[in-house]
Amino acid sequence: MKKVAFHTLGCKVNQYETEVLRQTFLGNGFSAASCDEEAEIHIVNSCTVTATGDKKVRQLLRRLRRLCPDGVIGLTGCFPQAYPDAAAALPEADVITGSANRGELFAGVVEFLATGKRIVRVGQFTADTPFEPMSLTAFSERTRAAIKIQDGCNCRCSYCIIPTARGPVRSKPPEDILKEAEALAANGYTELVPVGINLSFYGSDLGLTLAEGIAAVCKPEGVRRIRLGSLEPELLTEERIAALAGFKKLCPQFHLSLQSGSDRVLAAMRRRYRAGQYLKILEDLRRAFPNCAITTDIIAGFPGETEEDHAQTLSFIEAAGFAKVHVFPYSKRPGTDAASLPHQVSPQVKARRAAELSQRAAAVRNRFMEKMVGKEFPVLFEQCRDGLWQGYTPNYSPVALSSEEDLSGQCRTVRITGWIPGQDHCTGTLV
């Protein structure tokens, strides 16, 4: 029985898909390695959102080959799909598939074990590529499980390679979502996280909306919480927000990609909203979901971004009152329109602007978290580390407290007593 180790780079969708691969291998006679050194087979599920992601793929493959010189290394996911020639040129990978034919990776590994011949098979997306049938009954986390309900993107933002790496919008039918949610709930998962590449567009290929997908996730009685994955803001109309607010299990935490607070930059990025529209969406969400947390992504140093544009984004962070901001220096992706735009920003300027954005975002996060102090929230506890039980409120604020009880998997009411920025968690007491 050969032992397999799994390595995931990238988003929650990738994490879900790695779990599906794990389920496939273990269900067909392979066993999971408890550490990398024991593995005879290594499976790498790759990301290609940034050049840093590509670098991490190459570094990981080289490390695994040194660790396991006679083992089998499989590479799949977004990097080979977006850049098949570059992936094929990586000598460390024995079996390569793309995200369009990720499901063929297991058969490829079995074939390689039998023949010893390298396999490079990257499938192609078409306009009628269906949603890949996949479901899970277990997830690596004990209390929270992702459930993939959507794939692909049709938006073609000027900086983004994801439409190439993931293909067109496809959605999992509600009846399949329900079956998977029921299986996960039956196995003790009390919080489910619907994820997708462009989750806001769920159902657009089926004549449905995101609310209908969420309704299916909510149905099992064992599910206490639903927490949405990353959303694009342009489809969050007042009507759709009101529909989401009807689901009492839905957590008041929303990750809405922003990318810039400058309308001029948003237009160059081909984003489908402007700063004022984004703020209106935040107002609608906060009206429908009191105490909700809004988190976001921002790109620093997009081609042509001026100091004035940068200053507008700094001010926007303040105006939006984000609970958390993920800042990324702009990364040139071959195959995107932005890669050939004039006035590329220097690495030094991008680094400075990213640092300034992160500093402003940290100050805004502190103000948001300090407003939590004195309030009571249900906290779903996940683990005990360094003598403290750790968990999250419905709006995904981290909480750590001391208790002699075993709180693992329990949802308990906690009064927030403080916020510790250096440790990035709230303190509290059980009510």
N, C-alpha and C positions, 0 to 999 in steps of 0.2 A: 504494500500500500504506500504509494508515494505521497510525500507531504508537500503542501502548497502554501505559499505565503502571498498575501494580497496587499497591494500598495496603491493608494488613491491620492491623486493630485487634483485639486480643484474643488468644485461646488458640491452642494448637497445632492444634486442629481447624479453626479459622478459617484458619490458615496453610496447612493441607493443602488446604482448599477453594479458597483463592486460587490455589494451584498448579494445581488442576483447571481453574479458569477460565482461567488463563494458557495451559494446554495446549489448551483449546478455541479460544481466540482465535487463537493462533499456528498451530494446525492448520487454520484456515479463512482463511488469507490475510492476517492481520494480522501486524505485527512488533512486537517488544518495544522500548520506548523505553529508551535507555541512561540518560536522566535525565528528570526531570519536565518540564523546559522543552521537550523535543522532542515530548512526547506530544500527540496530537490527541484521544485518548480516555483518560479516567481511570476506573478501576474501584475502588470503595471497598467492602471487605468489613467490616462493622461489628460492634461489640460493644455490649452493653447491660447487662453484669453490674452496673455501678455508674453513678451519676449522672456521675461523672468520664468514664466511657466515652462516654456520650451527648454530653457537652461536647466531647470530642475529635472525635467524628464531625462535629459542627457546625463546629468550628474548621477541620477538614481540608477540608470542602466549601467553606467560604468562601475558604480559601487557594487551592484548586485553581481556583475560578472567577476569582479575581483573576489567577492565573497563566495561565489558558487561557480567556479570556472568550468565545471562539467555539467552544470544544471541546465534547465530549460527556462528561458525567459520569454514571456508573452507580452506584447505591447498592443494596447487597443485604445479607443477613445478619440478625443478631439484632435490631438496633434497629428496622428497619421491620416485622419480624414481631411484635415485642412491642408496638410503639406505631405502628401504621400511619398514624393521623391526624397524629401529630407528624412522621413522615417525609414524608408527602405535603405538609405545609406548608413543607418546606425548598425554597426556590425554586432553589437551586443544582443540584439533582439533576434530570437529564433523564429517566432511566430508573430506576424503583424496583421491586425485587422483594424478597420476604422469604426467609427460610431454607427455608420450605416449598416454594418454587418458584425457588430460586436458579438451577437449570439453565435457566430461561427468560430469564436476563439477556442471554445472547449474542444470542438472537433479538430481544429488545427493543432492543438497541443497533443491530442491523442495520435494524430497522424504523424507529427514530428517524432514522438516517442517510438513509433513503429518503423519509420523510414530514416530518420536523421537528416532529412532534407528540409532546408529552410523554406518557410512559407510566408509570402507577402501577398495578402489578398485584402484590398481596400475596396469596399463596395461603393456604389454611387447612389445618391438620393435622386428621386424624380418628383415631379409635381404630385403624383398620386402615391408616394411612399406611405404605407399605413403606419399607425402607432404600433411599435414593437410589443407583442404580447409578453408581459412579464409581471410577476407578482411575488411578494414575499410573505412568509409566515413568521419570520423572526428578524431581528435587527441587532446589531452589535451593542447598541445602547439598551439599558435595562428598562427605562421608563418612557423613552421617546423613540418613535420610529417614523422615518420618512416614508411617504407613499407617492410615487411618481405618477402624476396624472396628465402631464403635458410635455411635449418635446417640440423643438424647432422654433424658428423665428423668421418672420417675413419682412421685418422692418428695415434692414439694411442701413443702420447707422454708419456714418462714413468711417468710423474708426474700428469697427467691429468685424471680426472674422467668424463670429458664431453662426451666422446663417450658412456659411460654407461648411463649418464643422458639424452642424446639427441638422441642416435641411429645413424643409418647410414646417409650418405649424401642424402638429398632429395631437389628438386628444384621446385619452382613455375613456371608453364609454362608461356612463354612470353605473351600470350594472356590474361591470368589472371592478370599478372602484369600491363598490359596496362589498363585494365578495372578499376583496383583499383587506378592507378595513375590518370586516367581521373576523377574519382569520387572525389578524394582528391583535384585535381586542381579546379574542379567546385565549391568546398566549400571554395576556397580562400587560399589554402596552396601553397605558392610559392616556398618552398624549401622541397624537398623530400630526405629522407635518406634511401637507400636500406640497409637492415641489414640481417645478417645471423650468424649462429654459426661458420661456416667456409666459409665465403663469397667468397674467392678465388676459391673454388671448385663448385661455382654455375654452373649448367648445366652439370656437369660431368656424371650425371645419365641420362641425356636427349640427350647427344651427342651435347651439346652446350657449350659456354664459357660465362664468366662473361660479356663480351662486349655485347652479345645478350640480356642478362637480362637488362643491363643498357640502351640499345637502347629503350626498351619498356618503361622504366621509363621516358625517355627524351621526348617522343613523344607529350604529351599534351602541347599546347601552353601556358597555364597558369603557367606551371612550369618554374621558372627562374633558379633554381640551383638544382644540384644533389650533394649530399655529401655522400661519401661511408662510411659504417661502418668499423669495424676492419677487416684487411686483414692478411692472412698468406702469407709470401713473396715468397714461393718456386715456385708458378705458374706465377709470374710476369716476364715473359720473355720480351725481347725487343719487340717482335711482339705483345704481348698482351698489353704492355704499349702503343705502338703506336696506337693500336685500341682504347684504352681508351682516348687517347689524341685527337681523332677525335670528341669527344663529347664536344661541346663548353660550354654546361651547367654544365659540371663536374667540381666541385671545386678542386683547387690544394692543397688538404689536405689529407694525407694518414696516417692511423694508422697501422703500420706494427709491429706485435709482434716480438720482438727480443729474450728476456729471458736471454741471456748471450752473452758477447763479447769474451768468451773463447771457442775455437773449441773443447777442451777436454770436457767441460761441455755440450756444444751443442750435442755432440755425446752421452753422458750419458743420456741426456734428450730425445734422439731419434728425435731431430729436423732434418729437411730434407735439411738443408743448413749449410754453415759455414760462419764465419765472413767476409771473403773476398767476398763471393758471395753476402752477404747482402749489403755490401758497393757498389758493382757493381749495384745492383738493385736501390740503392739510386741515383747513378750517372745517370742511365737511366731515373728515374723519374724526376730528376731535369733538365735534358736536355729536356724532353718532356713537363714539366710543370714548367716554370720559376716562381720564388718566391714561390714554393710550400713548405708547412710545413710538416715535417715528425715527427710523434709522435710514442711512443712505450711503451711496457711493459718490465720490467726486474725483474727477480726473484733473490733475495739475499739469499745466503746461501744454495744453492742446495746441497744435500748429496755429500760429497767428494770434494766440492769446496775448493780450497786452497787460500791462500793469493795472490799467483801469478795469479790464475784465476780471483780473485776479481780485482786485479790491471789491468788486461787486459780489464775487462768490464769498469772500470773507464776510461781508455784510449779510449775505443771504443766510449763512449758517446761523448768525445771531437771530435774524428775523424768523427763521423756521423753528428754532428751539429744538434741534435734533437731540435725541437721546444718545445717539452714537453716529459717528461718521467714519467710513473707511476711505482713506485717501490713497490714490494711486497716481504716480507720475505717468504721464502719457507714454504709451509703448507703441512704437511703429510696427504695424502688422502688414507684412507683404500680402498683396491681394486685396487691400482695402483702399478706398479713395483717399483717405487722410494721409496715407503713407507718402503720397506724391504732392501733397499740398506745399505751397511755399511758406517761408517764415517758420520753419521748424524751430522750436524753443530749445536752447542749449541744455545739456544735462545739469549743469550747475544751477541754472535758473529754475528748472523743474524741481530740483531737490530743495531749493530754498522755498519755493512756493508751496511745495508739499508739506514742508516743516511748519510753515506759517498756518496753513490750513489745519493741520493736525493740532497745533497749539490752540487755535481758536475753538476747534471742535471739542477739545478736552475741557476747556472752560465752560462751554455750553452744556456738556454732559454733566459736569459737576453741579451746575445750577438745576438741571432737570432732576438729578438723583437726590439732591437735597430736599426737593419738594416731596419726596416719598416719606421723609422722616415724620413720624407721628401717626401715619396711616396704617390700616390693617389690610392685609392681602392674603389670599390662599397661596401657599408656597408648595410646589411639588418638589420634594427632596430627592436627590439623585445619588449622592455619594457622601462619604465621610472622608475628609482629607485634613491632615494635621490637627486632628481632634475637633474639627468643626464640620457640622452637617451643612452641605451646600445644595441649594436649589434655586428655583426661579419663580418669581411672581407671574401672574398672567401677562403683564407687559414686558416680560423677560428681563426684569431687573434682578441681578444676582444677589442672593442672600446667603450669609453664613452665620451659624449660631452654634452654641454649645448645648448639648443635651445628652443625658444618659440613656434616653430611649433610642431604639433602632428606628430611625425615620426613613430608611431607604424605601422609595416608592410611595411614601405617604404624602397626602396633600393636607397640610395643616395651616390653620390661620396663624399669621405672624404679625406682630406689631413692629414696624420698622423703628429702630431706635437711633440709627446713625448711618453715615455714609463715609467710607474710608477710600479716598481716591487712589492712594498708593497701592492698595490691594484690590481695587476695582470691585468692591462688593459692599452691600448694606449689612449692617448688624441688626439683630432683632431678638425678640422673645416670643415664645409660644404663647398663644392666648388659650 
